[in-house]
Amino acid sequence: MSDPFGSFSPQLAGGVDSISDHRLAGSHASQGYQRQRQMTLGDLLLENRIVFMQGEIHYANANEIVMKLLYLQSENRRKDIHFYINSPGGSVTATLAIYDTMQMVSCPVATYCVGEACSGAAVLLVGGAKGKRFCLPNSRVMMHQPMGGVSGQVSDIEIQASEMFRYRDKLNQIISEHSGKSVEQIAKDTDRDFFLSAEEAKAYGLVDDLLKKEEIPADDED
């Protein structure tokens, strides 16, 4: 007598496998969705090698940016990092911490001015990889000498003033190296607040080009 389930068993086994595969795929999709929901916007940008700096530059956000740059280098030592800047500037030492890390990592760091890059933020903008520094059309750049207040004994004031002069010369040297302008020209221009439009920043050598919308081919479904 033939097995009445002989012709049915393979289909049943196949059906179980199919159900199992379907559940597994559904589980993976669910996990991916949950992971995406748990990620912050900053995490999603970081996955695309985008670092965004907004607001005043201080130790907290400078340390975070340094960590992101180092992490992205560990992920890929050659692929570009895209550094978007919208900042009025801030702490000189925090600015230099970011700048030094940008120069140290092996990845080219492309810089983008969104809104404004003023004071120390202008140093970070010009410090991007040559040929990969951009301004959005309506953004602005502002450079000036370091500012700060000092108090205390005369000797303490002299020490602090000397340190401010040292940082002024250091920042002027950095801008000169990346822009092609002489240190003397930089010192003269930054003696007071020196504002530049996006076009003027390009002409000055602070950026390489203005970033404009790319035309997407009509047959490009992505």
ZALUMTOR-863839 format. One record per residue: x, y, z of N, C-alpha, C, O in turn; residue number from 0. Coordinates in steps of 0.1 Angstrom, whole numbers. Each point is the difference from the previous one (the first is absolute). Example, Ala and Ser with C-alpha at 12.3 -4.5 7.8 and 13.67 -1.06 7.14 Angstrom:
2
REC  nu  nv  nw  cau  cav  caw  cu  cv  cw  ou  ov  ow  k
REC  132  -57  78  -9  12  0  9  12  0  10  0  7  0
REC  -14  11  -14  9  11  0  -8  11  8  5  11  1  1
REM end
This chain:
222
REC  nu  nv  nw  cau  cav  caw  cu  cv  cw  ou  ov  ow  k
REC  9  -12  0  -9  12  0  9  12  0  9  2  8  0
REC  -12  7  -17  8  12  -1  -3  10  12  -10  0  6  1
REC  21  7  -3  -2  10  11  -9  11  -4  4  7  -10  2
REC  -15  -5  17  -9  10  -4  5  14  1  -5  10  -6  3
REC  16  -8  14  6  13  2  13  2  -8  7  10  1  4
REC  -4  -20  -9  12  0  -8  1  12  -9  11  7  0  5
REC  -21  -4  -7  0  12  -9  -2  13  7  2  11  -5  6
REC  -6  -12  18  -3  12  7  11  5  9  2  12  2  7
REC  6  -21  3  11  3  9  10  10  -5  3  10  7  8
REC  2  -12  -19  10  10  -5  -6  14  -1  7  10  3  9
REC  -20  -9  -7  -6  13  -1  -1  6  14  2  12  2  10
REC  -5  -20  8  -2  5  14  14  5  5  1  10  6  11
REC  9  -19  -9  14  5  4  4  13  -6  5  9  6  12
REC  -8  -9  -19  3  13  -7  -8  11  5  6  12  1  13
REC  -18  -14  2  -8  11  6  5  5  13  0  12  2  14
REC  5  -21  7  5  4  12  13  8  -2  1  10  7  15
REC  7  -15  -16  13  8  -3  -4  14  -5  6  10  4  16
REC  -16  -9  -13  -4  12  -5  -5  10  11  3  12  0  17
REC  -11  -18  9  -5  8  11  11  5  9  0  11  4  18
REC  9  -21  -2  12  4  9  8  11  -6  4  10  6  19
REC  -1  -11  -19  7  10  -7  -7  13  0  6  11  2  20
REC  -19  -11  -4  -8  12  0  1  7  13  1  12  1  21
REC  -3  -20  10  1  5  13  14  6  3  1  11  6  22
REC  9  -18  -10  14  5  2  2  13  -7  6  10  5  23
REC  -11  -9  -18  2  12  -8  -8  12  7  5  11  1  24
REC  -17  -15  4  -8  10  7  7  5  12  -1  12  4  25
REC  7  -21  4  7  3  12  12  10  -3  2  9  7  26
REC  5  -12  -18  12  8  -3  -5  14  -4  6  10  3  27
REC  -17  -10  -11  -6  13  -4  -4  8  12  2  13  1  28
REC  -9  -20  8  -4  7  12  11  6  9  0  11  5  29
REC  11  -20  -4  12  5  7  6  12  -6  4  9  6  30
REC  -3  -9  -20  5  11  -7  -8  13  2  5  11  1  31
REC  -18  -13  -1  -9  11  2  1  6  14  1  12  2  32
REC  0  -21  8  1  4  14  13  7  2  1  11  7  33
REC  10  -16  -13  13  6  1  0  14  -6  6  10  6  34
REC  -13  -8  -18  0  13  -6  -8  10  9  3  12  0  35
REC  -14  -17  6  -8  9  9  8  4  12  -2  11  5  36
REC  11  -20  0  8  4  12  11  9  -3  5  7  9  37
REC  -1  -6  -22  12  9  -4  -5  14  0  -11  3  -5  38
REC  20  6  9  -3  14  -1  3  5  -14  6  -7  -8  39
REC  -10  19  5  3  6  -13  15  1  -2  5  -2  -11  40
REC  2  5  22  15  1  -1  6  -13  -3  10  -1  -8  41
REC  -16  -10  13  5  -14  -3  -2  -3  -15  9  -5  -6  42
REC  -20  9  1  -3  -3  -14  9  8  -9  5  -5  -10  43
REC  -2  17  14  10  8  -8  13  -6  1  8  0  -10  44
REC  -4  -4  22  14  -6  1  1  -13  -8  11  -2  -5  45
REC  -21  -5  3  0  -12  -9  4  4  -14  6  -8  -7  46
REC  -10  20  3  4  5  -13  12  9  0  2  7  -9  47
REC  6  -8  20  12  7  1  -2  15  0  9  8  -5  48
REC  -20  -3  11  -3  14  1  1  4  15  -6  -6  8  49
REC  14  17  -6  1  6  13  -5  14  -1  4  7  -8  50
REC  -13  -4  18  -6  14  -1  3  7  13  -3  -5  11  51
REC  9  17  -12  2  8  11  -8  13  0  0  7  -10  52
REC  -8  -5  20  -9  12  1  3  7  13  3  -6  11  53
REC  -5  19  -11  1  8  12  15  3  4  9  -2  -8  54
REC  -8  7  20  13  4  5  10  -12  2  -5  -10  4  55
REC  17  13  -7  10  -11  1  5  0  15  5  11  5  56
REC  -7  -22  2  5  -1  14  6  -14  2  -1  -8  -9  57
REC  5  6  21  7  -13  2  -8  -12  -2  4  -10  -6  58
REC  -17  11  10  -9  -12  -1  -2  -4  -15  2  -12  -3  59
REC  -6  21  -5  -3  -4  -14  13  -2  -8  0  -7  -10  60
REC  11  14  14  13  -3  -6  4  -14  2  5  -7  -9  61
REC  -6  2  22  4  -13  3  -9  -10  -8  5  -11  -4  62
REC  -17  14  3  -9  -9  -7  4  -1  -15  0  -11  -6  63
REC  3  22  0  4  0  -14  13  -7  -2  2  -7  -10  64
REC  8  9  19  12  -7  -1  -2  -15  1  6  -8  -8  65
REC  -15  3  17  -3  -14  1  -6  -5  -13  3  -11  -5  66
REC  -12  19  -1  -6  -5  -13  10  -1  -11  -1  -9  -8  67
REC  10  19  7  10  -1  -10  9  -12  2  3  -7  -10  68
REC  1  4  22  8  -12  2  -7  -13  -3  5  -9  -5  69
REC  -18  9  9  -8  -12  -3  -2  -2  -15  2  -11  -5  70
REC  -4  21  -2  -2  -1  -15  13  -4  -6  0  -7  -10  71
REC  11  11  15  13  -4  -5  2  -15  2  5  -7  -8  72
REC  -9  2  20  1  -14  3  -9  -9  -9  3  -11  -3  73
REC  -14  17  -1  -9  -7  -9  6  -1  -15  -2  -11  -6  74
REC  8  21  2  6  0  -14  10  11  0  -3  12  2  75
REC  16  -15  -4  11  9  1  2  8  -12  8  9  -1  76
REC  -16  -11  -10  2  7  -12  -13  8  -5  1  10  -7  77
REC  -12  -14  12  -13  6  -5  -2  14  6  3  2  12  78
REC  -9  7  -20  -2  14  4  -9  0  13  -9  -7  1  79
REC  12  17  7  -9  4  11  -6  14  -4  7  8  -5  80
REC  -20  -7  7  -7  12  -4  -4  8  12  -8  -4  8  81
REC  15  16  -6  -1  8  12  -8  13  -3  5  9  -6  82
REC  -18  -9  11  -8  12  -2  1  9  12  -1  -4  11  83
REC  2  17  -14  3  10  10  -10  11  0  -2  7  -10  84
REC  -5  -4  21  -8  12  2  2  5  14  -6  -4  10  85
REC  16  13  -9  5  4  13  5  14  1  6  5  -10  86
REC  -8  2  21  5  14  2  15  -1  5  5  11  3  87
REC  0  -23  0  13  -1  5  0  -3  15  -11  -4  5  88
REC  22  7  2  0  -4  15  14  -1  5  9  8  -3  89
REC  -7  -18  11  12  -2  7  12  -2  -10  -2  -9  -9  90
REC  13  16  11  11  -2  -9  6  -14  1  3  -7  -9  91
REC  -1  3  22  6  -13  2  -9  -12  -4  5  -10  -6  92
REC  -18  12  7  -9  -11  -5  0  0  -15  0  -11  -6  93
REC  1  23  0  1  1  -15  13  -8  -5  -1  -7  -9  94
REC  12  10  16  13  -6  -4  0  -15  2  7  -7  -7  95
REC  -15  2  17  -1  -14  2  -6  -7  -12  4  -11  -4  96
REC  -15  17  -1  -7  -5  -12  10  1  -12  1  -9  -8  97
REC  5  21  6  8  2  -11  12  -10  -1  2  -6  -10  98
REC  5  4  21  11  -9  1  -4  -14  -4  7  -8  -7  99
REC  -19  4  12  -5  -14  -3  -3  -1  -15  2  -10  -6  100
REC  -8  21  0  -3  0  -14  13  -2  -8  0  -8  -10  101
REC  11  14  14  12  -2  -7  7  -13  2  8  -5  -8  102
REC  -11  -1  20  7  -13  4  -7  -12  -7  8  -9  -4  103
REC  -21  9  3  -6  -12  -6  4  -2  -14  2  10  -8  104
REC  -2  -23  4  4  -3  -14  -11  3  -10  3  2  -12  105
REC  -15  -2  16  -12  3  -9  0  15  -4  3  8  8  106
REC  -6  -6  -20  -2  14  -4  -12  6  6  -11  -7  1  107
REC  12  19  5  -12  6  7  -5  11  -9  6  11  -1  108
REC  -18  -13  -5  -6  10  -8  -8  9  9  -7  -5  9  109
REC  8  18  -11  -7  9  9  -11  8  -8  2  4  -11  110
REC  -13  -1  18  -11  7  -6  -5  11  10  -3  -3  11  111
REC  2  15  -16  -5  11  8  -15  1  -3  -5  3  -11  112
REC  -3  -6  22  -15  1  -1  -4  11  9  0  -1  12  113
REC  -5  12  -17  -4  12  8  12  9  3  1  10  -7  114
REC  8  -14  16  11  9  3  12  -8  6  -2  -10  6  115
REC  14  14  -9  12  -5  6  8  12  4  7  6  -8  116
REC  -8  -3  21  6  13  5  11  -4  10  -1  -10  7  117
REC  11  19  -6  10  -1  10  7  -14  -1  5  -3  -11  118
REC  -5  -5  21  7  -13  0  -6  -9  -10  7  -9  -6  119
REC  -20  10  3  -7  -8  -10  6  2  -14  0  -9  -8  120
REC  4  21  6  6  4  -13  13  -8  -2  4  -4  -10  121
REC  4  3  22  12  -8  0  -2  -14  -4  7  -6  -8  122
REC  -18  0  13  -4  -14  -3  -4  -1  -14  3  -10  -7  123
REC  -10  19  2  -5  0  -14  12  0  -10  1  -8  -9  124
REC  8  17  11  12  1  -9  9  -11  2  8  -3  -9  125
REC  -8  -4  21  9  -11  2  -5  -13  -6  7  -11  2  126
REC  -17  11  -10  -5  -13  -6  10  -4  -11  9  8  -4  127
REC  -11  -20  -2  8  -5  -11  0  9  -12  -11  5  -4  128
REC  22  -2  -1  1  9  -12  -9  -6  -11  1  -11  -4  129
REC  -9  20  -2  -9  -4  -11  -13  -5  5  -9  -3  -8  130
REC  7  2  21  -12  -5  6  -5  9  11  -6  -5  10  131
REC  7  18  -12  -5  10  10  -11  8  -7  3  5  -11  132
REC  -14  -5  17  -12  6  -7  -8  10  9  0  -1  12  133
REC  -6  11  -19  -10  8  7  -13  -2  -7  -1  -1  -13  134
REC  -10  1  20  -13  1  -6  -2  14  -5  6  10  6  135
REC  -14  -7  -17  0  13  -7  -3  12  9  6  10  -2  136
REC  -15  -12  12  -4  11  9  7  0  14  -5  7  9  137
REC  15  -15  -8  7  0  13  10  11  1  3  7  -10  138
REC  3  -5  21  10  11  2  12  -6  9  -2  -9  7  139
REC  13  16  -9  12  -3  8  5  12  7  -1  11  -6  140
REC  5  -12  18  6  12  7  12  -4  8  1  -10  7  141
REC  10  18  -9  12  -2  7  4  12  9  -4  12  -4  142
REC  10  -14  15  5  11  8  11  -6  10  2  -12  0  143
REC  4  21  7  10  -4  9  -7  -5  13  -11  4  3  144
REC  18  -13  5  -6  -5  12  -4  11  9  6  10  1  145
REC  -18  -13  6  -5  10  10  -1  -7  13  -1  -12  1  146
REC  2  20  10  -1  -5  13  3  10  11  6  10  -3  147
REC  -11  -12  15  2  10  10  9  -6  11  0  -12  2  148
REC  9  20  4  9  -5  10  -1  9  12  -3  11  -1  149
REC  6  -17  13  0  8  12  10  -6  10  5  -11  -3  150
REC  -2  18  13  9  -5  10  12  9  1  -1  12  -3  151
REC  12  -17  9  12  8  1  6  4  -13  -3  -7  -10  152
REC  11  17  10  6  5  -13  8  -11  -6  -1  -2  -13  153
REC  8  -6  20  8  -10  -5  -8  -11  -7  3  -5  -10  154
REC  -15  2  16  -9  -10  -5  -6  6  -13  -2  -8  -10  155
REC  -1  20  9  -6  7  -12  10  -1  -11  -4  -3  -11  156
REC  17  5  14  10  0  -10  2  -14  -6  1  -2  -12  157
REC  -2  -8  21  1  -14  -5  -12  -4  -9  2  -6  -10  158
REC  -14  10  14  -12  -3  -8  0  8  -13  -3  -6  -11  159
REC  8  18  11  1  8  -12  10  -6  -10  -2  -1  -12  160
REC  13  -4  18  10  -6  -8  -5  -13  -7  3  -3  -11  161
REC  -11  -4  19  -6  -13  -6  -10  3  -11  0  -7  -10  162
REC  -8  18  12  -9  4  -11  7  4  -13  -4  -3  -11  163
REC  15  10  13  8  4  -12  6  -13  -7  1  0  -12  164
REC  3  -9  20  6  -13  -5  -11  -7  -8  3  -5  -11  165
REC  -15  4  16  -11  -7  -7  -4  8  -13  -3  -6  -10  166
REC  3  19  11  -3  9  -12  10  -4  -11  -4  -2  -11  167
REC  17  2  14  10  -3  -10  -2  -14  -5  2  -3  -12  168
REC  -5  -7  21  -2  -14  -5  -12  -1  -9  1  -6  -11  169
REC  -12  12  14  -12  0  -9  3  7  -13  -5  -5  -10  170
REC  12  16  10  3  7  -12  9  -9  -9  -2  -1  -12  171
REC  11  -6  18  9  -9  -7  -8  -12  -7  3  -4  -11  172
REC  -12  -1  19  -9  -11  -5  -8  4  -13  0  -6  -10  173
REC  -6  18  12  -9  5  -11  9  3  -12  -4  -3  -12  174
REC  16  8  14  9  3  -11  4  -12  -7  1  -1  -13  175
REC  3  -10  20  4  -12  -6  -11  -6  -9  3  -6  -11  176
REC  -15  7  15  -11  -7  -8  -6  9  -10  -6  -5  -10  177
REC  7  18  11  -6  9  -9  10  5  -11  -5  4  -11  178
REC  18  -4  14  9  5  -10  3  15  2  9  6  -6  179
REC  -16  1  15  2  14  4  12  1  9  3  -9  8  180
REC  4  20  -8  11  2  9  -5  2  14  -11  5  2  181
REC  20  -8  7  -3  2  15  -3  15  2  -9  4  8  182
REC  17  5  -14  -2  14  1  -14  4  -5  -6  9  7  183
REC  2  -14  -18  -14  3  -5  -11  -5  9  -9  7  3  184
REC  11  -19  2  -10  -5  10  0  8  12  -11  4  5  185
REC  22  0  0  1  8  13  -7  14  -3  -8  5  9  186
REC  10  1  -20  -7  12  -3  -15  -1  -1  -7  8  5  187
REC  3  -18  -13  -14  -2  -2  -8  -4  13  -12  4  2  188
REC  19  -11  7  -7  -5  12  2  9  12  -4  -4  11  189
REC  9  16  -13  2  9  11  -14  4  5  -1  3  12  190
REC  -9  -3  -20  -14  2  4  -8  -11  -6  5  -8  -9  191
REC  -18  7  12  -8  -10  -6  0  1  -15  -3  11  -5  192
REC  6  -22  -2  2  0  -14  -10  -10  -6  2  -12  0  193
REC  -13  18  -6  -11  -9  -5  2  -2  -15  4  9  -7  194
REC  -7  -21  3  0  -4  -14  -12  -7  -4  -5  -9  7  195
REC  0  12  -19  -11  -8  -5  6  -13  -5  12  -2  0  196
REC  -21  -7  -5  5  -13  -5  10  2  -12  10  -6  -1  197
REC  -14  15  -8  8  3  -12  13  6  4  11  -3  -5  198
REC  -11  12  15  12  7  5  9  -10  7  12  1  -1  199
REC  -18  -11  8  8  -10  7  8  -9  -10  11  -4  3  200
REC  -18  2  -14  7  -8  -11  11  8  -6  11  -5  -2  201
REC  -13  17  -1  10  9  -6  12  2  10  11  1  -5  202
REC  -14  -1  18  11  2  10  8  -13  2  11  0  5  203
REC  -17  -12  -9  8  -12  1  -4  -8  13  6  -10  3  204
REC  -17  14  3  -5  -7  12  -7  -13  -4  0  -10  8  205
REC  -7  11  -19  -7  -12  -5  3  -2  -15  6  9  -6  206
REC  -9  -21  1  4  -3  -14  -12  3  -10  2  2  -12  207
REC  -14  -3  17  -12  1  -9  -12  3  9  0  -2  12  208
REC  -11  6  -20  -13  1  6  -8  -13  -2  1  -5  -12  209
REC  -8  0  22  -7  -12  -2  -14  2  -5  -7  8  6  210
REC  4  -14  -17  -13  2  -7  -7  -13  -2  6  -11  1  211
REC  -19  12  -3  -8  -12  -2  4  -8  -12  2  6  -11  212
REC  0  -19  13  4  -9  -12  -13  -3  -7  -10  -3  5  213
REC  12  3  -19  -11  -4  -8  -1  -16  0  10  -6  -3  214
REC  -22  1  5  -2  -15  0  -6  -4  -13  -10  6  -4  215
REC  16  -15  -3  -5  -5  -13  -15  -5  2  -3  -6  10  216
REC  -5  9  -20  -14  -4  1  -2  -15  1  -9  -5  6  217
REC  19  -3  -12  -2  -15  1  7  -6  12  1  -12  1  218
REC  4  21  8  6  -5  13  -11  -3  10  -5  10  5  219
REC  2  -22  -2  -11  -3  9  3  2  14  -8  1  9  220
REC  21  -1  -6  5  2  14  -2  14  5  4  3  11  221
REM end
